[in-house]
Amino acid sequence: MPQLDTSTWLTMILSMFLVLFIIFQLKISKHNFYHNPESTSAKTLKQSTPWETKWTKIYLPLSLPL
């Protein structure tokens, strides 16, 4: 039964990674990226809630007198 020759595996694996890297770089270079993306101004609508018109006081444990 013949032995499996593995002497060229390293060369094949390294060349495969090199070719995949080159293909990936070529695919990335064909994309058009925006140089200065403009921020969209999202205007939030002010919702009126019933507790906004009332005066409330929240007692926190740290604000209590000693």
Predicted model as a PDB file, atoms N, CA, C, CB and O in Angstrom, pLDDT in the B-factor column:
MODEL        1                                                                  
ATOM      1  N   MET A   1       0.849  -1.182   0.000  1.00 66.00           N  
ATOM      2  CA  MET A   1       0.000   0.000   0.000  1.00 66.00           C  
ATOM      3  C   MET A   1       0.891   1.241   0.000  1.00 66.00           C  
ATOM      4  CB  MET A   1      -0.964   0.000   1.228  1.00 66.00           C  
ATOM      5  O   MET A   1       1.784   1.349   0.840  1.00 66.00           O  
ATOM      6  N   PRO A   2       0.670   2.180  -0.922  1.00 76.00           N  
ATOM      7  CA  PRO A   2       1.575   3.335  -1.023  1.00 76.00           C  
ATOM      8  C   PRO A   2       1.339   4.353   0.093  1.00 76.00           C  
ATOM      9  CB  PRO A   2       1.406   4.015  -2.378  1.00 76.00           C  
ATOM     10  O   PRO A   2       0.234   4.479   0.622  1.00 76.00           O  
ATOM     11  N   GLN A   3       2.373   5.049   0.423  1.00 85.00           N  
ATOM     12  CA  GLN A   3       2.304   6.096   1.442  1.00 85.00           C  
ATOM     13  C   GLN A   3       1.730   7.378   0.828  1.00 85.00           C  
ATOM     14  CB  GLN A   3       3.711   6.364   2.053  1.00 85.00           C  
ATOM     15  O   GLN A   3       1.911   7.638  -0.362  1.00 85.00           O  
ATOM     16  N   LEU A   4       1.043   8.166   1.639  1.00 86.00           N  
ATOM     17  CA  LEU A   4       0.486   9.427   1.181  1.00 86.00           C  
ATOM     18  C   LEU A   4       1.580  10.488   1.243  1.00 86.00           C  
ATOM     19  CB  LEU A   4      -0.750   9.842   2.034  1.00 86.00           C  
ATOM     20  O   LEU A   4       2.173  10.736   2.293  1.00 86.00           O  
ATOM     21  N   ASP A   5       1.830  11.106   0.091  1.00 86.00           N  
ATOM     22  CA  ASP A   5       2.876  12.137   0.011  1.00 86.00           C  
ATOM     23  C   ASP A   5       2.302  13.477   0.475  1.00 86.00           C  
ATOM     24  CB  ASP A   5       3.438  12.255  -1.446  1.00 86.00           C  
ATOM     25  O   ASP A   5       1.441  14.051  -0.191  1.00 86.00           O  
ATOM     26  N   THR A   6       2.776  13.963   1.601  1.00 86.00           N  
ATOM     27  CA  THR A   6       2.266  15.218   2.168  1.00 86.00           C  
ATOM     28  C   THR A   6       3.282  16.347   2.048  1.00 86.00           C  
ATOM     29  CB  THR A   6       1.888  15.019   3.634  1.00 86.00           C  
ATOM     30  O   THR A   6       3.130  17.373   2.711  1.00 86.00           O  
ATOM     31  N   SER A   7       4.296  16.191   1.236  1.00 88.00           N  
ATOM     32  CA  SER A   7       5.347  17.211   1.155  1.00 88.00           C  
ATOM     33  C   SER A   7       4.863  18.473   0.461  1.00 88.00           C  
ATOM     34  CB  SER A   7       6.558  16.660   0.423  1.00 88.00           C  
ATOM     35  O   SER A   7       5.439  19.536   0.692  1.00 88.00           O  
ATOM     36  N   THR A   8       3.852  18.414  -0.365  1.00 91.00           N  
ATOM     37  CA  THR A   8       3.390  19.606  -1.086  1.00 91.00           C  
ATOM     38  C   THR A   8       2.180  20.266  -0.422  1.00 91.00           C  
ATOM     39  CB  THR A   8       3.044  19.240  -2.520  1.00 91.00           C  
ATOM     40  O   THR A   8       1.673  21.267  -0.928  1.00 91.00           O  
ATOM     41  N   TRP A   9       1.718  19.731   0.681  1.00 92.00           N  
ATOM     42  CA  TRP A   9       0.538  20.287   1.313  1.00 92.00           C  
ATOM     43  C   TRP A   9       0.754  21.708   1.818  1.00 92.00           C  
ATOM     44  CB  TRP A   9       0.112  19.408   2.446  1.00 92.00           C  
ATOM     45  O   TRP A   9      -0.123  22.560   1.676  1.00 92.00           O  
ATOM     46  N   LEU A  10       1.905  21.960   2.399  1.00 94.00           N  
ATOM     47  CA  LEU A  10       2.188  23.292   2.929  1.00 94.00           C  
ATOM     48  C   LEU A  10       2.182  24.327   1.797  1.00 94.00           C  
ATOM     49  CB  LEU A  10       3.549  23.303   3.666  1.00 94.00           C  
ATOM     50  O   LEU A  10       1.624  25.413   1.947  1.00 94.00           O  
ATOM     51  N   THR A  11       2.797  23.987   0.684  1.00 95.00           N  
ATOM     52  CA  THR A  11       2.820  24.897  -0.457  1.00 95.00           C  
ATOM     53  C   THR A  11       1.415  25.150  -0.992  1.00 95.00           C  
ATOM     54  CB  THR A  11       3.708  24.334  -1.565  1.00 95.00           C  
ATOM     55  O   THR A  11       1.073  26.282  -1.334  1.00 95.00           O  
ATOM     56  N   MET A  12       0.619  24.119  -1.062  1.00 95.00           N  
ATOM     57  CA  MET A  12      -0.744  24.265  -1.564  1.00 95.00           C  
ATOM     58  C   MET A  12      -1.601  25.104  -0.616  1.00 95.00           C  
ATOM     59  CB  MET A  12      -1.381  22.891  -1.768  1.00 95.00           C  
ATOM     60  O   MET A  12      -2.388  25.934  -1.070  1.00 95.00           O  
ATOM     61  N   ILE A  13      -1.458  24.901   0.670  1.00 96.00           N  
ATOM     62  CA  ILE A  13      -2.255  25.647   1.644  1.00 96.00           C  
ATOM     63  C   ILE A  13      -1.858  27.117   1.638  1.00 96.00           C  
ATOM     64  CB  ILE A  13      -2.083  25.054   3.056  1.00 96.00           C  
ATOM     65  O   ILE A  13      -2.720  27.995   1.660  1.00 96.00           O  
ATOM     66  N   LEU A  14      -0.566  27.386   1.607  1.00 97.00           N  
ATOM     67  CA  LEU A  14      -0.119  28.779   1.596  1.00 97.00           C  
ATOM     68  C   LEU A  14      -0.532  29.489   0.308  1.00 97.00           C  
ATOM     69  CB  LEU A  14       1.398  28.849   1.765  1.00 97.00           C  
ATOM     70  O   LEU A  14      -0.945  30.648   0.342  1.00 97.00           O  
ATOM     71  N   SER A  15      -0.423  28.807  -0.807  1.00 97.00           N  
ATOM     72  CA  SER A  15      -0.841  29.429  -2.066  1.00 97.00           C  
ATOM     73  C   SER A  15      -2.358  29.644  -2.098  1.00 97.00           C  
ATOM     74  CB  SER A  15      -0.405  28.562  -3.260  1.00 97.00           C  
ATOM     75  O   SER A  15      -2.834  30.617  -2.682  1.00 97.00           O  
ATOM     76  N   MET A  16      -3.113  28.739  -1.474  1.00 97.00           N  
ATOM     77  CA  MET A  16      -4.559  28.910  -1.409  1.00 97.00           C  
ATOM     78  C   MET A  16      -4.914  30.154  -0.592  1.00 97.00           C  
ATOM     79  CB  MET A  16      -5.224  27.660  -0.801  1.00 97.00           C  
ATOM     80  O   MET A  16      -5.777  30.935  -0.992  1.00 97.00           O  
ATOM     81  N   PHE A  17      -4.251  30.337   0.546  1.00 98.00           N  
ATOM     82  CA  PHE A  17      -4.507  31.530   1.350  1.00 98.00           C  
ATOM     83  C   PHE A  17      -4.126  32.794   0.599  1.00 98.00           C  
ATOM     84  CB  PHE A  17      -3.745  31.458   2.665  1.00 98.00           C  
ATOM     85  O   PHE A  17      -4.828  33.801   0.697  1.00 98.00           O  
ATOM     86  N   LEU A  18      -3.041  32.765  -0.140  1.00 98.00           N  
ATOM     87  CA  LEU A  18      -2.612  33.923  -0.904  1.00 98.00           C  
ATOM     88  C   LEU A  18      -3.642  34.261  -1.992  1.00 98.00           C  
ATOM     89  CB  LEU A  18      -1.228  33.667  -1.530  1.00 98.00           C  
ATOM     90  O   LEU A  18      -3.991  35.427  -2.176  1.00 98.00           O  
ATOM     91  N   VAL A  19      -4.112  33.268  -2.692  1.00 97.00           N  
ATOM     92  CA  VAL A  19      -5.101  33.490  -3.748  1.00 97.00           C  
ATOM     93  C   VAL A  19      -6.417  33.982  -3.154  1.00 97.00           C  
ATOM     94  CB  VAL A  19      -5.330  32.197  -4.555  1.00 97.00           C  
ATOM     95  O   VAL A  19      -7.042  34.880  -3.719  1.00 97.00           O  
ATOM     96  N   LEU A  20      -6.850  33.421  -2.040  1.00 97.00           N  
ATOM     97  CA  LEU A  20      -8.074  33.889  -1.402  1.00 97.00           C  
ATOM     98  C   LEU A  20      -7.943  35.335  -0.916  1.00 97.00           C  
ATOM     99  CB  LEU A  20      -8.435  32.979  -0.236  1.00 97.00           C  
ATOM    100  O   LEU A  20      -8.895  36.110  -1.004  1.00 97.00           O  
ATOM    101  N   PHE A  21      -6.788  35.686  -0.414  1.00 97.00           N  
ATOM    102  CA  PHE A  21      -6.561  37.058   0.025  1.00 97.00           C  
ATOM    103  C   PHE A  21      -6.625  38.022  -1.157  1.00 97.00           C  
ATOM    104  CB  PHE A  21      -5.207  37.176   0.734  1.00 97.00           C  
ATOM    105  O   PHE A  21      -7.223  39.093  -1.057  1.00 97.00           O  
ATOM    106  N   ILE A  22      -6.013  37.642  -2.266  1.00 97.00           N  
ATOM    107  CA  ILE A  22      -6.028  38.498  -3.454  1.00 97.00           C  
ATOM    108  C   ILE A  22      -7.445  38.638  -3.997  1.00 97.00           C  
ATOM    109  CB  ILE A  22      -5.096  37.931  -4.540  1.00 97.00           C  
ATOM    110  O   ILE A  22      -7.856  39.738  -4.368  1.00 97.00           O  
ATOM    111  N   ILE A  23      -8.191  37.550  -4.049  1.00 96.00           N  
ATOM    112  CA  ILE A  23      -9.569  37.609  -4.536  1.00 96.00           C  
ATOM    113  C   ILE A  23     -10.422  38.482  -3.626  1.00 96.00           C  
ATOM    114  CB  ILE A  23     -10.170  36.199  -4.634  1.00 96.00           C  
ATOM    115  O   ILE A  23     -11.239  39.272  -4.097  1.00 96.00           O  
ATOM    116  N   PHE A  24     -10.229  38.335  -2.330  1.00 95.00           N  
ATOM    117  CA  PHE A  24     -10.986  39.151  -1.381  1.00 95.00           C  
ATOM    118  C   PHE A  24     -10.658  40.628  -1.547  1.00 95.00           C  
ATOM    119  CB  PHE A  24     -10.698  38.708   0.056  1.00 95.00           C  
ATOM    120  O   PHE A  24     -11.560  41.464  -1.502  1.00 95.00           O  
ATOM    121  N   GLN A  25      -9.395  40.964  -1.737  1.00 95.00           N  
ATOM    122  CA  GLN A  25      -8.996  42.352  -1.925  1.00 95.00           C  
ATOM    123  C   GLN A  25      -9.576  42.924  -3.212  1.00 95.00           C  
ATOM    124  CB  GLN A  25      -7.478  42.469  -1.938  1.00 95.00           C  
ATOM    125  O   GLN A  25      -9.980  44.086  -3.243  1.00 95.00           O  
ATOM    126  N   LEU A  26      -9.623  42.134  -4.260  1.00 94.00           N  
ATOM    127  CA  LEU A  26     -10.198  42.596  -5.514  1.00 94.00           C  
ATOM    128  C   LEU A  26     -11.699  42.826  -5.397  1.00 94.00           C  
ATOM    129  CB  LEU A  26      -9.912  41.598  -6.618  1.00 94.00           C  
ATOM    130  O   LEU A  26     -12.233  43.773  -5.974  1.00 94.00           O  
ATOM    131  N   LYS A  27     -12.375  41.964  -4.656  1.00 93.00           N  
ATOM    132  CA  LYS A  27     -13.813  42.149  -4.475  1.00 93.00           C  
ATOM    133  C   LYS A  27     -14.102  43.385  -3.623  1.00 93.00           C  
ATOM    134  CB  LYS A  27     -14.435  40.902  -3.829  1.00 93.00           C  
ATOM    135  O   LYS A  27     -15.055  44.116  -3.893  1.00 93.00           O  
ATOM    136  N   ILE A  28     -13.293  43.616  -2.610  1.00 90.00           N  
ATOM    137  CA  ILE A  28     -13.494  44.783  -1.746  1.00 90.00           C  
ATOM    138  C   ILE A  28     -13.202  46.071  -2.517  1.00 90.00           C  
ATOM    139  CB  ILE A  28     -12.595  44.693  -0.489  1.00 90.00           C  
ATOM    140  O   ILE A  28     -13.886  47.073  -2.307  1.00 90.00           O  
ATOM    141  N   SER A  29     -12.219  46.067  -3.388  1.00 89.00           N  
ATOM    142  CA  SER A  29     -11.835  47.286  -4.092  1.00 89.00           C  
ATOM    143  C   SER A  29     -12.888  47.718  -5.104  1.00 89.00           C  
ATOM    144  CB  SER A  29     -10.506  47.086  -4.788  1.00 89.00           C  
ATOM    145  O   SER A  29     -12.875  48.873  -5.531  1.00 89.00           O  
ATOM    146  N   LYS A  30     -13.796  46.836  -5.502  1.00 88.00           N  
ATOM    147  CA  LYS A  30     -14.825  47.198  -6.474  1.00 88.00           C  
ATOM    148  C   LYS A  30     -16.033  47.862  -5.832  1.00 88.00           C  
ATOM    149  CB  LYS A  30     -15.267  45.977  -7.229  1.00 88.00           C  
ATOM    150  O   LYS A  30     -16.898  48.371  -6.546  1.00 88.00           O  
ATOM    151  N   HIS A  31     -16.117  47.873  -4.510  1.00 83.00           N  
ATOM    152  CA  HIS A  31     -17.246  48.493  -3.827  1.00 83.00           C  
ATOM    153  C   HIS A  31     -17.045  50.000  -3.748  1.00 83.00           C  
ATOM    154  CB  HIS A  31     -17.426  47.899  -2.419  1.00 83.00           C  
ATOM    155  O   HIS A  31     -15.924  50.488  -3.604  1.00 83.00           O  
ATOM    156  N   ASN A  32     -18.141  50.713  -3.843  1.00 81.00           N  
ATOM    157  CA  ASN A  32     -18.106  52.166  -3.701  1.00 81.00           C  
ATOM    158  C   ASN A  32     -18.537  52.524  -2.285  1.00 81.00           C  
ATOM    159  CB  ASN A  32     -19.022  52.863  -4.757  1.00 81.00           C  
ATOM    160  O   ASN A  32     -19.682  52.296  -1.893  1.00 81.00           O  
ATOM    161  N   PHE A  33     -17.610  53.082  -1.533  1.00 73.00           N  
ATOM    162  CA  PHE A  33     -17.901  53.516  -0.174  1.00 73.00           C  
ATOM    163  C   PHE A  33     -18.053  55.026  -0.160  1.00 73.00           C  
ATOM    164  CB  PHE A  33     -16.791  53.063   0.808  1.00 73.00           C  
ATOM    165  O   PHE A  33     -17.368  55.737  -0.895  1.00 73.00           O  
ATOM    166  N   TYR A  34     -18.958  55.510   0.684  1.00 73.00           N  
ATOM    167  CA  TYR A  34     -19.147  56.943   0.806  1.00 73.00           C  
ATOM    168  C   TYR A  34     -17.998  57.543   1.599  1.00 73.00           C  
ATOM    169  CB  TYR A  34     -20.495  57.264   1.473  1.00 73.00           C  
ATOM    170  O   TYR A  34     -17.607  57.022   2.643  1.00 73.00           O  
ATOM    171  N   HIS A  35     -17.462  58.647   1.087  1.00 74.00           N  
ATOM    172  CA  HIS A  35     -16.328  59.264   1.774  1.00 74.00           C  
ATOM    173  C   HIS A  35     -16.782  60.085   2.986  1.00 74.00           C  
ATOM    174  CB  HIS A  35     -15.545  60.154   0.803  1.00 74.00           C  
ATOM    175  O   HIS A  35     -16.188  60.001   4.061  1.00 74.00           O  
ATOM    176  N   ASN A  36     -17.833  60.872   2.798  1.00 74.00           N  
ATOM    177  CA  ASN A  36     -18.347  61.693   3.894  1.00 74.00           C  
ATOM    178  C   ASN A  36     -19.824  61.367   4.089  1.00 74.00           C  
ATOM    179  CB  ASN A  36     -18.143  63.220   3.607  1.00 74.00           C  
ATOM    180  O   ASN A  36     -20.683  61.982   3.458  1.00 74.00           O  
ATOM    181  N   PRO A  37     -20.115  60.430   4.933  1.00 64.00           N  
ATOM    182  CA  PRO A  37     -21.536  60.117   5.139  1.00 64.00           C  
ATOM    183  C   PRO A  37     -22.236  61.246   5.882  1.00 64.00           C  
ATOM    184  CB  PRO A  37     -21.693  58.798   5.918  1.00 64.00           C  
ATOM    185  O   PRO A  37     -21.747  61.745   6.895  1.00 64.00           O  
ATOM    186  N   GLU A  38     -23.378  61.632   5.362  1.00 70.00           N  
ATOM    187  CA  GLU A  38     -24.146  62.698   5.986  1.00 70.00           C  
ATOM    188  C   GLU A  38     -25.039  62.108   7.066  1.00 70.00           C  
ATOM    189  CB  GLU A  38     -24.985  63.463   4.938  1.00 70.00           C  
ATOM    190  O   GLU A  38     -25.679  61.075   6.869  1.00 70.00           O  
ATOM    191  N   SER A  39     -25.070  62.773   8.193  1.00 67.00           N  
ATOM    192  CA  SER A  39     -25.916  62.293   9.276  1.00 67.00           C  
ATOM    193  C   SER A  39     -27.346  62.764   9.031  1.00 67.00           C  
ATOM    194  CB  SER A  39     -25.394  62.789  10.656  1.00 67.00           C  
ATOM    195  O   SER A  39     -27.590  63.938   8.749  1.00 67.00           O  
ATOM    196  N   THR A  40     -28.265  61.848   9.142  1.00 63.00           N  
ATOM    197  CA  THR A  40     -29.665  62.209   8.950  1.00 63.00           C  
ATOM    198  C   THR A  40     -30.220  62.734  10.266  1.00 63.00           C  
ATOM    199  CB  THR A  40     -30.495  60.993   8.441  1.00 63.00           C  
ATOM    200  O   THR A  40     -30.035  62.136  11.326  1.00 63.00           O  
ATOM    201  N   SER A  41     -30.899  63.858  10.168  1.00 64.00           N  
ATOM    202  CA  SER A  41     -31.457  64.456  11.382  1.00 64.00           C  
ATOM    203  C   SER A  41     -32.842  63.857  11.624  1.00 64.00           C  
ATOM    204  CB  SER A  41     -31.533  66.019  11.264  1.00 64.00           C  
ATOM    205  O   SER A  41     -33.786  64.114  10.877  1.00 64.00           O  
ATOM    206  N   ALA A  42     -32.937  63.079  12.650  1.00 63.00           N  
ATOM    207  CA  ALA A  42     -34.209  62.461  13.015  1.00 63.00           C  
ATOM    208  C   ALA A  42     -34.885  63.356  14.049  1.00 63.00           C  
ATOM    209  CB  ALA A  42     -34.002  61.006  13.571  1.00 63.00           C  
ATOM    210  O   ALA A  42     -34.404  63.505  15.172  1.00 63.00           O  
ATOM    211  N   LYS A  43     -36.002  63.943  13.651  1.00 66.00           N  
ATOM    212  CA  LYS A  43     -36.715  64.831  14.571  1.00 66.00           C  
ATOM    213  C   LYS A  43     -37.671  63.994  15.415  1.00 66.00           C  
ATOM    214  CB  LYS A  43     -37.488  65.950  13.795  1.00 66.00           C  
ATOM    215  O   LYS A  43     -38.520  63.268  14.898  1.00 66.00           O  
ATOM    216  N   THR A  44     -37.508  64.118  16.710  1.00 65.00           N  
ATOM    217  CA  THR A  44     -38.380  63.379  17.616  1.00 65.00           C  
ATOM    218  C   THR A  44     -39.585  64.242  17.965  1.00 65.00           C  
ATOM    219  CB  THR A  44     -37.617  62.950  18.901  1.00 65.00           C  
ATOM    220  O   THR A  44     -39.452  65.433  18.250  1.00 65.00           O  
ATOM    221  N   LEU A  45     -40.732  63.640  17.940  1.00 66.00           N  
ATOM    222  CA  LEU A  45     -41.945  64.354  18.294  1.00 66.00           C  
ATOM    223  C   LEU A  45     -42.099  64.399  19.806  1.00 66.00           C  
ATOM    224  CB  LEU A  45     -43.171  63.699  17.645  1.00 66.00           C  
ATOM    225  O   LEU A  45     -41.918  63.393  20.492  1.00 66.00           O  
ATOM    226  N   LYS A  46     -42.435  65.574  20.312  1.00 68.00           N  
ATOM    227  CA  LYS A  46     -42.606  65.734  21.747  1.00 68.00           C  
ATOM    228  C   LYS A  46     -43.976  65.198  22.135  1.00 68.00           C  
ATOM    229  CB  LYS A  46     -42.445  67.221  22.172  1.00 68.00           C  
ATOM    230  O   LYS A  46     -45.006  65.702  21.687  1.00 68.00           O  
ATOM    231  N   GLN A  47     -43.970  64.174  22.971  1.00 64.00           N  
ATOM    232  CA  GLN A  47     -45.233  63.596  23.414  1.00 64.00           C  
ATOM    233  C   GLN A  47     -45.612  64.213  24.753  1.00 64.00           C  
ATOM    234  CB  GLN A  47     -45.134  62.046  23.523  1.00 64.00           C  
ATOM    235  O   GLN A  47     -44.804  64.284  25.680  1.00 64.00           O  
ATOM    236  N   SER A  48     -46.848  64.653  24.829  1.00 68.00           N  
ATOM    237  CA  SER A  48     -47.293  65.252  26.083  1.00 68.00           C  
ATOM    238  C   SER A  48     -47.768  64.146  27.024  1.00 68.00           C  
ATOM    239  CB  SER A  48     -48.424  66.294  25.833  1.00 68.00           C  
ATOM    240  O   SER A  48     -48.633  63.341  26.677  1.00 68.00           O  
ATOM    241  N   THR A  49     -47.201  64.127  28.186  1.00 66.00           N  
ATOM    242  CA  THR A  49     -47.563  63.143  29.200  1.00 66.00           C  
ATOM    243  C   THR A  49     -48.240  63.874  30.350  1.00 66.00           C  
ATOM    244  CB  THR A  49     -46.312  62.347  29.698  1.00 66.00           C  
ATOM    245  O   THR A  49     -47.947  65.044  30.597  1.00 66.00           O  
ATOM    246  N   PRO A  50     -49.131  63.206  31.049  1.00 62.00           N  
ATOM    247  CA  PRO A  50     -49.865  63.910  32.116  1.00 62.00           C  
ATOM    248  C   PRO A  50     -48.992  64.386  33.267  1.00 62.00           C  
ATOM    249  CB  PRO A  50     -50.929  63.018  32.662  1.00 62.00           C  
ATOM    250  O   PRO A  50     -49.359  65.341  33.951  1.00 62.00           O  
ATOM    251  N   TRP A  51     -47.866  63.760  33.499  1.00 60.00           N  
ATOM    252  CA  TRP A  51     -47.055  64.176  34.640  1.00 60.00           C  
ATOM    253  C   TRP A  51     -46.102  65.302  34.294  1.00 60.00           C  
ATOM    254  CB  TRP A  51     -46.277  63.006  35.174  1.00 60.00           C  
ATOM    255  O   TRP A  51     -45.393  65.777  35.181  1.00 60.00           O  
ATOM    256  N   GLU A  52     -46.049  65.749  33.060  1.00 60.00           N  
ATOM    257  CA  GLU A  52     -45.165  66.861  32.729  1.00 60.00           C  
ATOM    258  C   GLU A  52     -45.712  68.191  33.248  1.00 60.00           C  
ATOM    259  CB  GLU A  52     -44.959  66.935  31.221  1.00 60.00           C  
ATOM    260  O   GLU A  52     -44.941  69.093  33.573  1.00 60.00           O  
ATOM    261  N   THR A  53     -47.014  68.314  33.325  1.00 60.00           N  
ATOM    262  CA  THR A  53     -47.595  69.581  33.777  1.00 60.00           C  
ATOM    263  C   THR A  53     -47.723  69.660  35.281  1.00 60.00           C  
ATOM    264  CB  THR A  53     -48.947  69.782  33.153  1.00 60.00           C  
ATOM    265  O   THR A  53     -47.977  70.740  35.815  1.00 60.00           O  
ATOM    266  N   LYS A  54     -47.558  68.572  35.971  1.00 60.00           N  
ATOM    267  CA  LYS A  54     -47.712  68.569  37.424  1.00 60.00           C  
ATOM    268  C   LYS A  54     -46.346  68.672  38.097  1.00 60.00           C  
ATOM    269  CB  LYS A  54     -48.448  67.296  37.892  1.00 60.00           C  
ATOM    270  O   LYS A  54     -45.336  68.215  37.562  1.00 60.00           O  
ATOM    271  N   TRP A  55     -46.339  69.277  39.270  1.00 60.00           N  
ATOM    272  CA  TRP A  55     -45.110  69.368  40.039  1.00 60.00           C  
ATOM    273  C   TRP A  55     -44.987  68.115  40.885  1.00 60.00           C  
ATOM    274  CB  TRP A  55     -45.085  70.647  40.922  1.00 60.00           C  
ATOM    275  O   TRP A  55     -45.874  67.792  41.676  1.00 60.00           O  
ATOM    276  N   THR A  56     -43.889  67.421  40.711  1.00 60.00           N  
ATOM    277  CA  THR A  56     -43.652  66.223  41.517  1.00 60.00           C  
ATOM    278  C   THR A  56     -42.298  66.340  42.171  1.00 60.00           C  
ATOM    279  CB  THR A  56     -43.739  64.933  40.658  1.00 60.00           C  
ATOM    280  O   THR A  56     -41.390  66.992  41.656  1.00 60.00           O  
ATOM    281  N   LYS A  57     -42.178  65.703  43.303  1.00 63.00           N  
ATOM    282  CA  LYS A  57     -40.907  65.669  43.996  1.00 63.00           C  
ATOM    283  C   LYS A  57     -40.576  64.222  44.271  1.00 63.00           C  
ATOM    284  CB  LYS A  57     -40.942  66.502  45.308  1.00 63.00           C  
ATOM    285  O   LYS A  57     -41.389  63.475  44.815  1.00 63.00           O  
ATOM    286  N   ILE A  58     -39.362  63.828  43.886  1.00 64.00           N  
ATOM    287  CA  ILE A  58     -38.924  62.461  44.092  1.00 64.00           C  
ATOM    288  C   ILE A  58     -37.969  62.456  45.277  1.00 64.00           C  
ATOM    289  CB  ILE A  58     -38.248  61.875  42.809  1.00 64.00           C  
ATOM    290  O   ILE A  58     -36.979  63.186  45.296  1.00 64.00           O  
ATOM    291  N   TYR A  59     -38.274  61.636  46.248  1.00 59.00           N  
ATOM    292  CA  TYR A  59     -37.423  61.517  47.421  1.00 59.00           C  
ATOM    293  C   TYR A  59     -36.447  60.365  47.222  1.00 59.00           C  
ATOM    294  CB  TYR A  59     -38.268  61.307  48.701  1.00 59.00           C  
ATOM    295  O   TYR A  59     -36.837  59.201  47.122  1.00 59.00           O  
ATOM    296  N   LEU A  60     -35.204  60.712  47.170  1.00 59.00           N  
ATOM    297  CA  LEU A  60     -34.159  59.703  47.051  1.00 59.00           C  
ATOM    298  C   LEU A  60     -33.589  59.416  48.434  1.00 59.00           C  
ATOM    299  CB  LEU A  60     -33.040  60.166  46.076  1.00 59.00           C  
ATOM    300  O   LEU A  60     -33.620  60.297  49.294  1.00 59.00           O  
ATOM    301  N   PRO A  61     -33.082  58.242  48.673  1.00 62.00           N  
ATOM    302  CA  PRO A  61     -32.518  57.947  50.004  1.00 62.00           C  
ATOM    303  C   PRO A  61     -31.350  58.839  50.353  1.00 62.00           C  
ATOM    304  CB  PRO A  61     -32.076  56.505  50.076  1.00 62.00           C  
ATOM    305  O   PRO A  61     -31.127  59.119  51.531  1.00 62.00           O  
ATOM    306  N   LEU A  62     -30.586  59.301  49.352  1.00 63.00           N  
ATOM    307  CA  LEU A  62     -29.448  60.144  49.659  1.00 63.00           C  
ATOM    308  C   LEU A  62     -29.854  61.582  49.958  1.00 63.00           C  
ATOM    309  CB  LEU A  62     -28.471  60.117  48.518  1.00 63.00           C  
ATOM    310  O   LEU A  62     -29.075  62.314  50.569  1.00 63.00           O  
ATOM    311  N   SER A  63     -31.049  62.014  49.546  1.00 56.00           N  
ATOM    312  CA  SER A  63     -31.443  63.380  49.753  1.00 56.00           C  
ATOM    313  C   SER A  63     -32.215  63.583  51.060  1.00 56.00           C  
ATOM    314  CB  SER A  63     -32.266  63.840  48.595  1.00 56.00           C  
ATOM    315  O   SER A  63     -32.600  64.708  51.377  1.00 56.00           O  
ATOM    316  N   LEU A  64     -32.442  62.516  51.815  1.00 54.00           N  
ATOM    317  CA  LEU A  64     -33.156  62.630  53.083  1.00 54.00           C  
ATOM    318  C   LEU A  64     -32.252  63.294  54.121  1.00 54.00           C  
ATOM    319  CB  LEU A  64     -33.629  61.235  53.578  1.00 54.00           C  
ATOM    320  O   LEU A  64     -31.038  63.089  54.107  1.00 54.00           O  
ATOM    321  N   PRO A  65     -32.831  64.080  55.012  1.00 60.00           N  
ATOM    322  CA  PRO A  65     -31.983  64.699  56.047  1.00 60.00           C  
ATOM    323  C   PRO A  65     -31.447  63.660  57.033  1.00 60.00           C  
ATOM    324  CB  PRO A  65     -32.773  65.776  56.808  1.00 60.00           C  
ATOM    325  O   PRO A  65     -32.079  62.640  57.305  1.00 60.00           O  
ATOM    326  N   LEU A  66     -30.288  63.952  57.543  1.00 56.00           N  
ATOM    327  CA  LEU A  66     -29.650  62.997  58.481  1.00 56.00           C  
ATOM    328  C   LEU A  66     -30.160  63.149  59.883  1.00 56.00           C  
ATOM    329  CB  LEU A  66     -28.148  63.172  58.483  1.00 56.00           C  
ATOM    330  O   LEU A  66     -29.726  62.426  60.780  1.00 56.00           O  
TER     331      LEU A  66                                                      
ENDMDL                                                                          
END                                                                             
